[in-house]
Amino acid sequence: MPTERFKRLPEEKIEAIRRAGIQEFTRTSPESASINRIIQEADISRGSFYTYFESKYDLLRWLISDRVREHNDFYVRDMEENGGDIWLTLSRSLEHTILHANDGGFMGMVTRLIGSKTFFDLFKESVEGEKGEDHMECKRSYLDRIYGLLDQTRFPMDFRTFTDLMDLHAITLVMALKKKLNGECGTQEAMDFYNRRINLLRYGVCPQRAEKEKTE
């Protein structure tokens, strides 16, 4: 992930590096991507690049994680606006992802790299959280914010159950997005695929039987 030196750069320089990275990873696979083309487009030296990132994969990880962080803000905003209805927020999350994924050319990069295992490993890592201490702390922080907005009177659950739910939701979202970007289905079909699985998380496979068993 980017160094503290990178984070102190002026916003216009950060944006130039972001654009250059997206342009290069849209052009070719992560394995074939050229740092030389990235630094030329961003107008930085090779030495500067390595004071900001460890490698081109580190840059790609940041490009993905930066978009995931922006997406995480959606959960907070939506929970604030809907009064803590986690299920309504989850049902809207894939549509939000699809609608905003191409901001700054991001969707073009995703579509170009759809066949790259490296790309989706990094995307899954960014959504679900890495094992590194800093990244896990960041993930815990944003989950704490969302959990604090949860309406416990309507949707009572402890924090462990909530984090399990969010992990399963993230896996489902990645699966649905991958199906759409692979050309296996259109937007509506991807959303149907996603929402069927979210409803399984909410109601279970046999909700009527579960209710009956409670009374037996």
Sequence and secondary structure as in RCSB ss.txt:
>XXXX:A:sequence
MPTERFKRLPEEKIEAIRRAGIQEFTRTSPESASINRIIQEADISRGSFYTYFESKYDLLRWLISDRVREHNDFY
VRDMEENGGDIWLTLSRSLEHTILHANDGGFMGMVTRLIGSKTFFDLFKESVEGEKGEDHMECKRSYLDRIYGLL
DQTRFPMDFRTFTDLMDLHAITLVMALKKKLNGECGTQEAMDFYNRRINLLRYGVCPQRAEKEKTE
>XXXX:A:secstr
   HHHHTS HHHHHHHHHHHHHHHHHS TTT  HHHHHHHHT  HHHHHHH SSHHHHHHHHHHHHHHHHHHHH
HHHHHHHTS HHHHHHHHHHHHHHHTTGGGHHHHHHHTTT HHHHHHHHHHHH  SSHHHHHHHHHHHHHHHHH 
 TTTS   HHHHHHHHHHHHHHHHHHHHHHHTTSS HHHHHHHHHHHHHHHHH S HHHHHHHHH 
